[in-house]
Amino acid sequence: MALEPKRGLVQRLLEETGITETQALELISLLGSNWSSLVREAKAIRHSLKPPAGSSSA
Protein backbone atom coordinates (compact mmCIF):
# COMPACT_ATOMS: atom_id res chain seq x y z
CA MET A 1 0.00 0.00 0.00
CA ALA A 2 2.11 2.90 1.24
CA LEU A 3 5.27 0.98 0.37
CA GLU A 4 4.98 1.38 -3.41
CA PRO A 5 4.86 5.20 -3.49
CA LYS A 6 7.74 5.23 -0.98
CA ARG A 7 9.66 2.87 -3.28
CA GLY A 8 9.22 5.30 -6.17
CA LEU A 9 10.37 8.18 -4.01
CA VAL A 10 13.49 6.25 -2.97
CA GLN A 11 14.28 5.38 -6.59
CA ARG A 12 13.82 8.98 -7.71
CA LEU A 13 16.12 10.22 -4.92
CA LEU A 14 18.77 7.67 -5.89
CA GLU A 15 18.66 8.66 -9.54
CA GLU A 16 18.58 12.42 -9.02
CA THR A 17 21.03 12.81 -6.14
CA GLY A 18 23.37 9.81 -6.17
CA ILE A 19 22.90 8.86 -2.50
CA THR A 20 22.51 5.26 -1.36
CA GLU A 21 19.21 3.50 -0.82
CA THR A 22 19.87 3.34 2.92
CA GLN A 23 20.50 7.09 3.03
CA ALA A 24 17.35 7.76 1.02
CA LEU A 25 15.23 5.60 3.33
CA GLU A 26 16.64 7.35 6.38
CA LEU A 27 15.93 10.79 4.93
CA ILE A 28 12.36 9.81 4.09
CA SER A 29 11.83 8.49 7.60
CA LEU A 30 13.14 11.77 9.04
CA LEU A 31 11.62 14.28 6.61
CA GLY A 32 8.60 12.57 5.11
CA SER A 33 7.86 13.02 1.43
CA ASN A 34 8.66 16.73 1.07
CA TRP A 35 10.65 16.55 -2.17
CA SER A 36 12.54 19.84 -1.86
CA SER A 37 13.68 18.97 1.67
CA LEU A 38 14.72 15.48 0.60
CA VAL A 39 16.76 16.78 -2.33
CA ARG A 40 18.39 19.50 -0.22
CA GLU A 41 19.47 17.03 2.45
CA ALA A 42 20.52 14.38 -0.08
CA LYS A 43 22.78 16.91 -1.80
CA ALA A 44 24.24 17.89 1.57
CA ILE A 45 25.00 14.23 2.30
CA ARG A 46 26.57 13.71 -1.11
CA HIS A 47 28.63 16.89 -0.76
CA SER A 48 29.87 15.92 2.71
CA LEU A 49 31.16 12.59 1.40
CA LYS A 50 33.27 14.08 -1.40
CA PRO A 51 36.97 14.59 -0.62
CA PRO A 52 38.09 18.23 -0.72
CA ALA A 53 39.20 19.40 -4.16
CA GLY A 54 42.94 19.31 -4.69
CA SER A 55 43.67 16.87 -1.88
CA SER A 56 45.80 13.89 -2.69
CA SER A 57 47.04 11.04 -0.58
CA ALA A 58 50.39 10.75 -2.37
Backbone bond lengths (Angstrom), bond angles and torsions (degrees), N, CA, C in turn:
res aa  C-N    CA-C-N  psi(-1)  N-CA   C-N-CA  omega(-1)  CA-C   N-CA-C  phi
1 M - - - 1.457 - - 1.523 111.04 -
2 A 1.325 117.04 -84.90 1.459 119.64 -179.50 1.525 111.73 -76.79
3 L 1.346 116.19 -12.46 1.454 119.94 -177.34 1.522 112.33 -70.17
4 E 1.323 118.27 -39.05 1.464 120.68 -177.47 1.530 113.56 -63.62
5 P 1.325 120.35 -48.08 1.467 118.70 175.93 1.530 111.92 -61.15
6 K 1.332 116.87 -37.32 1.462 120.94 177.65 1.525 109.50 -63.19
7 R 1.315 117.08 -40.27 1.468 122.34 178.89 1.529 110.25 -59.27
8 G 1.334 115.86 -44.14 1.458 119.90 178.34 1.519 112.28 -64.57
9 L 1.309 115.88 -37.36 1.461 120.76 178.72 1.530 110.34 -66.16
10 V 1.325 116.20 -42.28 1.471 120.63 177.11 1.513 109.83 -60.55
11 Q 1.328 117.19 -48.73 1.463 121.28 -178.12 1.526 111.13 -60.56
12 R 1.311 116.57 -42.53 1.466 120.84 179.42 1.533 111.01 -63.15
13 L 1.337 116.36 -42.20 1.466 120.47 177.63 1.523 110.97 -62.05
14 L 1.326 116.35 -43.36 1.465 120.59 179.13 1.527 111.08 -59.52
15 E 1.316 115.57 -47.21 1.464 120.32 -176.93 1.517 112.53 -68.44
16 E 1.312 117.23 -39.48 1.467 120.05 -173.64 1.522 114.48 -87.19
17 T 1.334 117.54 -20.78 1.469 118.36 -175.10 1.511 114.47 -121.32
18 G 1.339 117.96 -20.22 1.459 120.39 178.41 1.522 114.60 81.04
19 I 1.329 119.12 13.83 1.459 120.11 175.99 1.525 108.91 -83.91
20 T 1.323 116.55 172.15 1.462 120.32 -179.71 1.530 110.82 -82.92
21 E 1.312 115.34 164.65 1.459 120.08 178.08 1.523 110.90 -62.17
22 T 1.315 117.41 -40.66 1.463 121.30 178.38 1.517 111.15 -61.01
23 Q 1.333 116.23 -43.47 1.467 120.24 178.61 1.524 110.63 -64.00
24 A 1.327 116.76 -41.90 1.457 120.75 179.86 1.528 110.96 -62.75
25 L 1.320 116.62 -44.99 1.466 120.28 179.14 1.525 111.37 -62.00
26 E 1.321 116.65 -39.94 1.463 120.07 178.71 1.524 111.13 -65.21
27 L 1.323 116.59 -43.78 1.469 119.41 178.10 1.521 111.61 -60.87
28 I 1.321 116.62 -42.89 1.464 119.98 -179.71 1.521 110.46 -64.54
29 S 1.330 116.87 -37.67 1.462 118.77 179.21 1.526 111.10 -68.34
30 L 1.327 116.89 -30.57 1.466 120.72 179.89 1.524 113.02 -83.38
31 L 1.338 116.82 -40.00 1.465 121.38 -170.33 1.520 114.97 -107.41
32 G 1.328 116.93 -12.50 1.454 118.92 -174.76 1.519 110.11 80.61
33 S 1.317 116.47 -151.45 1.460 119.94 -174.50 1.529 113.55 -104.81
34 N 1.304 117.97 21.20 1.465 121.45 178.02 1.528 108.27 -71.00
35 W 1.329 116.18 104.05 1.465 121.20 -171.95 1.527 113.29 -58.95
36 S 1.312 118.68 -45.37 1.466 119.84 -177.24 1.534 111.22 -63.82
37 S 1.322 117.01 -37.78 1.464 120.13 177.37 1.525 111.03 -68.05
38 L 1.319 116.44 -41.19 1.462 120.32 179.17 1.528 111.29 -61.95
39 V 1.321 116.28 -45.54 1.471 120.23 -179.46 1.526 110.62 -65.23
40 R 1.322 117.02 -43.84 1.467 120.89 179.16 1.528 110.64 -57.35
41 E 1.317 116.64 -49.07 1.462 120.23 -178.17 1.521 112.13 -70.40
42 A 1.318 117.81 -36.17 1.465 121.10 177.53 1.525 110.54 -63.33
43 K 1.320 116.64 -41.31 1.470 120.17 177.63 1.519 110.71 -65.92
44 A 1.317 117.24 -36.91 1.466 120.65 177.75 1.526 110.46 -64.64
45 I 1.329 116.53 -40.81 1.467 120.68 177.35 1.516 109.81 -63.36
46 R 1.312 116.50 -48.98 1.468 120.74 -178.69 1.526 110.68 -60.27
47 H 1.327 116.53 -42.52 1.461 120.95 -179.58 1.527 111.03 -65.25
48 S 1.325 117.56 -38.51 1.465 120.72 -177.80 1.519 112.45 -70.04
49 L 1.332 117.53 -19.44 1.456 121.13 -179.10 1.521 113.32 -90.34
50 K 1.339 117.11 -13.00 1.461 120.39 179.69 1.524 109.76 -77.44
51 P 1.336 117.31 138.57 1.468 119.34 175.04 1.531 109.52 -68.62
52 P 1.315 117.71 149.62 1.467 119.88 178.33 1.525 111.21 -58.13
53 A 1.309 116.40 143.17 1.461 121.66 179.51 1.516 110.11 -62.48
54 G 1.319 116.00 137.72 1.454 120.53 176.53 1.513 113.89 86.09
55 S 1.316 118.94 -4.76 1.458 119.09 179.00 1.517 109.59 -85.64
56 S 1.303 115.28 139.60 1.460 120.08 176.78 1.515 108.59 -136.55
57 S 1.306 115.27 151.82 1.457 119.72 -177.96 1.523 111.83 -97.42
58 A 1.304 118.00 9.51 1.462 121.78 -178.03 1.505 112.07 -88.77
